């Protein structure tokens, strides 16, 4: 079973993500990032790749797309907050966007 991030995880893994442009969501135990791409096709291609990875993890993002931008919020509803699944998915999203 998945559990909320420990204080140690927040100090290490979460700190790295925040350094990569993720931010904490106000009034929620969640993280947010806006990705910007060259075009709608690039944004949608990235979303497709991220969706395949998310489906394999059985962990799905809250996200929206407008033209070349994708806004992503990650949290684990089962634990009512951030878990290692959010860290892994955020890392993969950053990797796919690189």
DSSP file (Angstrom, degrees, kcal/mol; ACC not computed):
  #  RESIDUE AA STRUCTURE BP1 BP2  ACC     N-H-->O    O-->H-N    N-H-->O    O-->H-N    TCO  KAPPA ALPHA  PHI   PSI    X-CA   Y-CA   Z-CA
    1    1 A X              0   0    0      0, 0.0     2,-0.2     0, 0.0     0, 0.0   0.000 360.0 360.0 360.0 144.8    0.0    0.0    0.0
    2    2 A X        -     0   0    0     81,-0.0     2,-0.3    82,-0.0    81,-0.0  -0.546 360.0-166.8 -82.1 146.1    1.1    3.5   -0.8
    3    3 A X        -     0   0    0     -2,-0.2    81,-0.6     1,-0.1     3,-0.1  -0.876  29.2 -85.3-130.2 163.0    1.7    6.0    2.0
    4    4 A X  B     -A   83   0A   0     -2,-0.3    79,-0.3    79,-0.2    -1,-0.1  -0.243  58.8 -86.9 -61.4 154.3    2.3    9.7    2.4
    5    5 A X        -     0   0    0     77,-2.4    -1,-0.1     1,-0.1     2,-0.1  -0.358  43.5-126.2 -61.2 141.0    5.8   11.1    1.9
    6    6 A X     >  -     0   0    0     -3,-0.1     4,-2.2     1,-0.1     5,-0.2  -0.410  26.8-104.4 -79.4 164.1    7.9   11.1    5.1
    7    7 A X  H  > S+     0   0    0      1,-0.2     4,-1.8     2,-0.2     5,-0.1   0.874 124.7  54.0 -56.4 -36.0    9.5   14.3    6.2
    8    8 A X  H  > S+     0   0    0      2,-0.2     4,-1.6     1,-0.2    -1,-0.2   0.925 107.1  49.7 -63.8 -44.8   12.8   12.8    4.9
    9    9 A X  H  >>S+     0   0    0      1,-0.2     5,-1.9     2,-0.2     4,-0.6   0.890 109.9  51.9 -60.7 -39.5   11.3   12.2    1.5
   10   10 A X  I  <>S+     0   0    0     -4,-2.2     5,-0.7     1,-0.2    -1,-0.2   0.880 109.3  50.1 -64.5 -37.6   10.1   15.8    1.4
   11   11 A X  I  <5S+     0   0    0     -4,-1.8    -1,-0.2    -5,-0.2    -2,-0.2   0.785 126.8  22.1 -72.1 -26.6   13.5   17.1    2.3
   12   12 A X  I  X5S+     0   0    0     -4,-1.6     4,-1.8    -5,-0.1    -3,-0.2   0.837 130.5  26.8-104.3 -75.8   15.2   15.1   -0.5
   13   13 A X  I  X5S+     0   0    0     -4,-0.6     4,-1.7     1,-0.2    -3,-0.2   0.904 125.2  45.6 -62.1 -46.0   13.0   13.9   -3.4
   14   14 A X  I  ><S+     0   0    0     -5,-1.9     4,-2.3     1,-0.2    -1,-0.2   0.875 109.0  56.7 -67.9 -36.4   10.4   16.7   -3.2
   15   15 A X  H  ><S+     0   0    0     -5,-0.7     4,-1.8    -6,-0.4    -1,-0.2   0.882 105.3  51.9 -61.9 -38.1   13.1   19.4   -2.8
   16   16 A X  H  X S+     0   0    0     -4,-1.8     4,-0.8     2,-0.2    -1,-0.2   0.923 109.4  49.5 -64.1 -43.8   14.7   18.2   -6.1
   17   17 A X  H ><>S+     0   0    0     -4,-1.7     5,-2.1     1,-0.2     3,-0.9   0.909 108.7  51.9 -62.9 -41.7   11.4   18.5   -7.9
   18   18 A X  H ><5S+     0   0    0     -4,-2.3     3,-1.4     1,-0.3    -1,-0.2   0.875 106.1  55.1 -62.9 -35.9   10.8   22.0   -6.5
   19   19 A X  H 3<5S+     0   0    0     -4,-1.8    -1,-0.3     1,-0.3    -2,-0.2   0.719 104.5  56.0 -65.8 -20.8   14.3   22.9   -7.8
   20   20 A X  T <<5S-     0   0    0     -3,-0.9    -1,-0.3    -4,-0.8    -2,-0.2   0.185 133.5 -84.2 -97.9  14.9   13.1   21.7  -11.2
   21   21 A X  T < 5S+     0   0    0     -3,-1.4    13,-0.3     1,-0.4    -3,-0.2   0.406  87.0 129.4 103.5  -3.9   10.1   24.1  -11.3
   22   22 A X      < -     0   0    0     -5,-2.1    -1,-0.4    -6,-0.1     2,-0.3  -0.522  37.3-165.1 -77.4 153.8    7.4   22.2   -9.4
   23   23 A X  E     -B   32   0B   0      9,-2.3     9,-2.6    -2,-0.2     2,-0.2  -0.960  24.6-101.5-137.6 157.2    5.7   24.1   -6.6
   24   24 A X  E     -B   31   0B   0     -2,-0.3     2,-0.4     7,-0.2     7,-0.2  -0.552  37.2-122.0 -75.0 142.2    3.5   23.2   -3.7
   25   25 A X    >   -     0   0    0      5,-2.6     3,-1.6     3,-0.3     5,-0.4  -0.735  30.6-112.7 -86.2 130.1   -0.3   23.8   -4.2
   26   26 A X  T 3  S+     0   0    0     -2,-0.4     3,-0.1     1,-0.3    -1,-0.1  -0.401  96.8   6.3 -64.7 135.6   -1.7   26.2   -1.6
   27   27 A X  T 3  S+     0   0    0      1,-0.1     2,-0.3    -2,-0.1    -1,-0.3   0.629 120.0  79.7  66.7  17.5   -4.2   24.5    0.8
   28   28 A X  S <  S-     0   0    0     -3,-1.6     2,-1.5     2,-0.2    -3,-0.3  -0.990  82.3-122.6-146.4 150.3   -3.5   21.0   -0.6
   29   29 A X  S    S+     0   0    0     -2,-0.3    47,-0.3    51,-0.1     2,-0.3  -0.647  79.4 105.7 -89.5  77.4   -0.8   18.4   -0.2
   30   30 A X        -     0   0    0     -2,-1.5    -5,-2.6    -5,-0.4     2,-0.3  -0.952  62.3-129.1-150.7 161.2   -0.1   18.4   -3.9
   31   31 A X  E     -BC  24  74B   0     43,-2.1    43,-2.6    -2,-0.3     2,-0.3  -0.885  19.3-162.5-119.4 154.7    2.5   19.7   -6.4
   32   32 A X  E     +BC  23  73B   0     -9,-2.6    -9,-2.3    -2,-0.3     2,-0.3  -0.969  11.3 170.8-136.6 145.5    2.0   21.7   -9.6
   33   33 A X  E     - C   0  72B   0     39,-2.0    39,-2.7    -2,-0.3     2,-0.6  -0.966  22.3-144.0-153.2 143.3    4.0   22.5  -12.7
   34   34 A X  E     - C   0  71B   0     -2,-0.3     2,-0.4   -13,-0.3    37,-0.2  -0.941  17.5-159.9-105.6 124.4    3.3   24.2  -16.0
   35   35 A X  E     - C   0  70B   0     35,-3.2    35,-2.5    -2,-0.6     2,-0.4  -0.848   3.5-160.1-100.7 138.7    5.1   22.7  -19.0
   36   36 A X  E     - C   0  69B   0     -2,-0.4    33,-0.2    33,-0.2     2,-0.2  -0.981  10.5-176.8-124.0 132.5    5.5   24.8  -22.2
   37   37 A X        -     0   0    0     31,-3.0    31,-0.1    -2,-0.4     3,-0.1  -0.667  39.3-105.5-120.9 173.5    6.2   23.3  -25.6
   38   38 A X  S    S-     0   0    0     -2,-0.2     2,-0.3     1,-0.1    30,-0.1   0.803  95.8  -3.9 -70.9 -29.3    6.9   24.6  -29.1
   39   39 A X  S  > S-     0   0    0     29,-0.1     4,-2.1    28,-0.1     5,-0.1  -0.933  74.3 -96.9-154.2 171.8    3.5   23.7  -30.4
   40   40 A X  H  > S+     0   0    0     -2,-0.3     4,-3.1     2,-0.2     5,-0.3   0.903 121.9  54.7 -61.8 -42.4    0.2   22.0  -29.6
   41   41 A X  H  > S+     0   0    0      1,-0.2     4,-2.5     2,-0.2    -1,-0.2   0.907 108.4  48.3 -61.2 -41.9    1.4   18.8  -31.3
   42   42 A X  H  > S+     0   0    0      2,-0.2     4,-2.2     1,-0.2    -1,-0.2   0.914 113.2  47.9 -64.3 -41.9    4.5   18.7  -29.1
   43   43 A X  H  X S+     0   0    0     -4,-2.1     4,-2.3     2,-0.2    -2,-0.2   0.929 114.3  45.7 -63.3 -45.7    2.3   19.3  -26.0
   44   44 A X  H  X S+     0   0    0     -4,-3.1     4,-2.2     2,-0.2    -2,-0.2   0.870 110.7  53.1 -68.9 -36.1   -0.2   16.6  -27.0
   45   45 A X  H  X S+     0   0    0     -4,-2.5     4,-2.2    -5,-0.3    -1,-0.2   0.912 110.1  48.5 -62.8 -42.1    2.6   14.2  -27.8
   46   46 A X  H  X S+     0   0    0     -4,-2.2     4,-2.8     1,-0.2     5,-0.2   0.915 110.0  51.7 -63.7 -42.6    4.1   14.7  -24.4
   47   47 A X  H  X S+     0   0    0     -4,-2.3     4,-2.7     1,-0.2    -2,-0.2   0.893 108.8  51.5 -61.1 -39.6    0.7   14.2  -22.8
   48   48 A X  H  X S+     0   0    0     -4,-2.2     4,-2.0     2,-0.2    -1,-0.2   0.934 111.7  45.6 -63.4 -46.5    0.3   10.9  -24.7
   49   49 A X  H  X S+     0   0    0     -4,-2.2     4,-1.8     1,-0.2    -2,-0.2   0.918 115.4  47.2 -62.9 -43.2    3.7    9.6  -23.5
   50   50 A X  H  X S+     0   0    0     -4,-2.8     4,-2.8     1,-0.2    -2,-0.2   0.875 109.4  54.7 -66.0 -37.3    3.0   10.7  -19.9
   51   51 A X  H  X S+     0   0    0     -4,-2.7     4,-2.6    -5,-0.2    -1,-0.2   0.889 106.1  51.2 -64.7 -39.4   -0.4    9.2  -20.0
   52   52 A X  H  X S+     0   0    0     -4,-2.0     4,-1.9     2,-0.2    -1,-0.2   0.929 113.0  45.4 -63.3 -44.4    1.0    5.8  -21.0
   53   53 A X  H  X S+     0   0    0     -4,-1.8     4,-1.7     2,-0.2    -2,-0.2   0.925 113.0  50.4 -63.9 -44.9    3.5    5.9  -18.2
   54   54 A X  H  X>S+     0   0    0     -4,-2.8     5,-2.4     1,-0.2     4,-1.0   0.893 109.0  51.9 -60.8 -40.9    0.7    7.1  -15.7
   55   55 A X  H  <5S+     0   0    0     -4,-2.6     3,-0.5     1,-0.2    -1,-0.2   0.906 107.4  51.8 -64.1 -41.2   -1.6    4.2  -16.8
   56   56 A X  H  <5S+     0   0    0     -4,-1.9    -1,-0.2     1,-0.2    -2,-0.2   0.850 113.9  44.7 -62.6 -33.3    1.2    1.7  -16.2
   57   57 A X  H  <5S-     0   0    0     -4,-1.7    -1,-0.2     2,-0.2    -2,-0.2   0.638 106.0-131.4 -80.4 -15.2    1.7    3.1  -12.7
   58   58 A X  T  <5S+     0   0    0     -4,-1.0     2,-0.4    -3,-0.5    -3,-0.2   0.903  72.7 118.5  56.5  44.0   -2.1    3.2  -12.2
   59   59 A X      < -     0   0    0     -5,-2.4     2,-0.4    -6,-0.1    -2,-0.2  -0.942  48.6-162.4-142.0 114.1   -1.6    6.8  -11.0
   60   60 A X        -     0   0    0     -2,-0.4     2,-0.1    -3,-0.1    -9,-0.1  -0.832   9.0-134.1-113.6 134.8   -3.3    9.5  -13.0
   61   61 A X        -     0   0    0     -2,-0.4     2,-0.6    13,-0.1    13,-0.2  -0.335  14.7-125.1 -79.1 159.8   -2.5   13.3  -13.0
   62   62 A X  E     +D   73   0B   0     11,-2.4    11,-3.2    -2,-0.1     2,-0.3  -0.943  55.2 151.2 -94.5 120.4   -4.9   16.2  -12.8
   63   63 A X  E     -D   72   0B   0     -2,-0.6     2,-0.3     9,-0.2     9,-0.2  -0.981  33.3-163.9-152.2 162.3   -4.0   18.1  -15.9
   64   64 A X  E     -D   71   0B   0      7,-1.9     7,-2.4    -2,-0.3     2,-0.4  -0.982  10.9-148.3-145.8 155.9   -5.2   20.5  -18.6
   65   65 A X  E     +D   70   0B   0     -2,-0.3     2,-0.4     5,-0.2     5,-0.2  -0.991  14.1 175.5-130.9 129.4   -3.9   21.6  -22.0
   66   66 A X  E >   -D   69   0B   0      3,-2.1     3,-2.5    -2,-0.4     2,-0.3  -0.956  66.8 -60.3-132.0 115.5   -4.2   24.9  -23.8
   67   67 A X  T 3  S-     0   0    0     -2,-0.4   -24,-0.1     1,-0.3   -23,-0.1  -0.295 124.4  -6.5  49.2-106.3   -2.3   25.1  -27.1
   68   68 A X  T 3  S+     0   0    0     -2,-0.3   -31,-3.0   -30,-0.1     2,-0.4   0.283 119.4  86.2-102.7  11.5    1.3   24.6  -26.2
   69   69 A X  E <   -CD  36  66B   0     -3,-2.5    -3,-2.1   -33,-0.2     2,-0.4  -0.894  50.5-170.9-115.4 141.9    0.9   24.6  -22.4
   70   70 A X  E     -CD  35  65B   0    -35,-2.5   -35,-3.2    -2,-0.4     2,-0.5  -0.991   8.7-158.4-129.1 123.6    0.1   21.7  -20.0
   71   71 A X  E     -CD  34  64B   0     -7,-2.4    -7,-1.9    -2,-0.4     2,-0.4  -0.890  14.2-168.6-102.9 130.5   -0.7   22.3  -16.4
   72   72 A X  E     -CD  33  63B   0    -39,-2.7   -39,-2.0    -2,-0.5     2,-0.4  -0.961  14.2-174.1-125.4 132.7   -0.2   19.4  -14.1
   73   73 A X  E     -CD  32  62B   0    -11,-3.2   -11,-2.4    -2,-0.4     2,-0.4  -0.996  12.2-165.0-121.5 131.4   -1.2   18.8  -10.5
   74   74 A X  E     +C   31   0B   0    -43,-2.6   -43,-2.1    -2,-0.4     2,-0.3  -0.961  24.0 135.3-120.6 133.5   -0.1   15.6   -8.7
   75   75 A X        -     0   0    0     -2,-0.4     2,-0.7   -45,-0.2     7,-0.2  -0.941  49.9-116.0-160.5 161.4   -1.4   14.2   -5.5
   76   76 A X  B >>> -E   81   0C   0      5,-2.4     5,-1.9   -47,-0.3     3,-1.0  -0.902  19.8-166.4-109.4 107.2   -2.4   10.7   -4.3
   77   77 A X  G >45S+     0   0    0     -2,-0.7     3,-0.6     1,-0.3    -1,-0.2   0.830  83.9  64.1 -63.0 -33.6   -6.0   10.6   -3.5
   78   78 A X  G 345S+     0   0    0      1,-0.2    -1,-0.3     2,-0.1    -2,-0.0   0.805 115.8  29.7 -61.3 -29.9   -5.8    7.2   -1.7
   79   79 A X  G <45S-     0   0    0     -3,-1.0    -1,-0.2     2,-0.3    -2,-0.2   0.354 107.4-121.9-111.1   3.9   -3.5    8.8    1.0
   80   80 A X  T <<5S+     0   0    0     -4,-0.7     2,-0.3    -3,-0.6    -3,-0.2   0.912  83.6  30.3  56.2  47.0   -4.9   12.3    0.8
   81   81 A X  B   <S-E   76   0C   0     -5,-1.9    -5,-2.4   -53,-0.1    -2,-0.3  -0.986 103.6 -27.4 165.8-167.8   -1.6   13.8    0.0
   82   82 A X        +     0   0    0     -2,-0.3   -77,-2.4    -7,-0.2     2,-0.2  -0.488  54.6 170.4 -77.2 140.2    1.8   13.3   -1.7
   83   83 A X  B >>  -A    4   0A   0    -79,-0.3     4,-1.4    -2,-0.2     3,-0.8  -0.802  52.7 -87.9-135.7 178.4    3.3    9.9   -2.1
   84   84 A X  H 3> S+     0   0    0    -81,-0.6     4,-2.6    -2,-0.2     5,-0.2   0.788 122.4  66.0 -61.8 -26.8    6.2    8.2   -3.8
   85   85 A X  H 3> S+     0   0    0      1,-0.2     4,-2.4     2,-0.2    -1,-0.2   0.897 100.6  49.3 -60.9 -39.3    3.9    7.8   -6.9
   86   86 A X  H <> S+     0   0    0     -3,-0.8     4,-2.5     2,-0.2     5,-0.2   0.898 110.6  50.1 -66.7 -40.3    3.7   11.5   -7.3
   87   87 A X  H  X S+     0   0    0     -4,-1.4     4,-2.5     2,-0.2    -2,-0.2   0.947 112.9  46.2 -62.0 -48.4    7.5   11.8   -7.1
   88   88 A X  H  X S+     0   0    0     -4,-2.6     4,-2.1     1,-0.2    -2,-0.2   0.901 114.5  46.7 -63.0 -42.3    8.0    9.1   -9.7
   89   89 A X  H  X S+     0   0    0     -4,-2.4     4,-2.6     2,-0.2    -1,-0.2   0.906 112.4  49.9 -69.2 -39.9    5.4   10.5  -12.1
   90   90 A X  H  X S+     0   0    0     -4,-2.5     4,-2.5     2,-0.2    -2,-0.2   0.918 110.7  50.1 -63.1 -42.8    6.8   14.0  -11.7
   91   91 A X  H  X S+     0   0    0     -4,-2.5     4,-2.3    -5,-0.2    -1,-0.2   0.913 111.9  47.9 -61.0 -42.7   10.3   12.8  -12.4
   92   92 A X  H  X S+     0   0    0     -4,-2.1     4,-2.8     2,-0.2    -2,-0.2   0.907 110.1  51.9 -65.9 -41.5    9.1   10.9  -15.5
   93   93 A X  H  X S+     0   0    0     -4,-2.6     4,-1.7     2,-0.2    -2,-0.2   0.919 110.6  48.1 -61.1 -43.2    7.2   14.0  -16.7
   94   94 A X  H  X S+     0   0    0     -4,-2.5     4,-1.0     2,-0.2    -1,-0.2   0.912 112.1  50.1 -62.1 -41.8   10.4   16.1  -16.4
   95   95 A X  H >< S+     0   0    0     -4,-2.3     3,-0.6     1,-0.2    -2,-0.2   0.920 110.5  48.9 -62.9 -44.3   12.4   13.4  -18.2
   96   96 A X  H 3< S+     0   0    0     -4,-2.8    -1,-0.2     1,-0.2    -2,-0.2   0.809 111.1  51.0 -66.0 -29.3    9.9   13.3  -21.1
   97   97 A X  H 3<        0   0    0     -4,-1.7    -1,-0.2     1,-0.2    -2,-0.2   0.656 360.0 360.0 -82.3 -15.9    9.9   17.1  -21.4
   98   98 A X    <<        0   0    0     -4,-1.0    -1,-0.2    -3,-0.6    -2,-0.1   0.492 360.0 360.0 -71.0 360.0   13.7   17.3  -21.5
